[in-house]
């Protein structure tokens, strides 16, 4: 499903070039649960942005479902981000003035999913993360763990091909983090493809496979 071939991302700062990714090679098959682990500044965020089609590599090739990303138009890339990739962020990225239900439903409105289908998908997603009873609460009325559950439900409702999670337990206490990881295991058991980016070795070890990144270099653990 995901193939990176000799991918590099280079940032220029004055006379200095920084290779945030340096000839990275990686493959992830459909249905796998893969963690990408590395310290701060290792290139994790750059790798996530490229895998998530938020940025393009300067060198190398990235294939998603067998198609080289450079062949996509900007409109097609936006559609890929909207429909193929379910993003789950460390800071939740919820809209504060909207309820949990509305936060989960909003991407489906942008996708022009019919109203009845939206209702069914939002309800199912909130029930899967055990937050249906709090569907009318706004983010400031929810704990950090509950906000992350809303963010996961938002990704689930969109029915993406890949769940791309960036430090999903980073802002949570250890017990809540374990609960969130339990949801990821359930998503994987249901057939989801999960790419989880973390600096936490305990979180990374729960995946089927671990890929380490350091100074822009990627290798299987």
Protein Blocks (a to p, Z undefined) as FASTA:
>chain_A
ZZcehiacdddehjaccdfbghiacdddehiacdddddehilmmmmmmmmnopaccfbdc
ddeehiafklpcfklmmmmmmmmpccddfklopafkbcfklmmmmmmmmnopafklmmmm
mmmmmmmnopmmmmmpcfklpcfklmmmmmmmmmmmnopabdcdehkllmpcfklmmmmm
mmmmmmmmnopacddddfbfklmmmpmbdcddeehiacdZZ
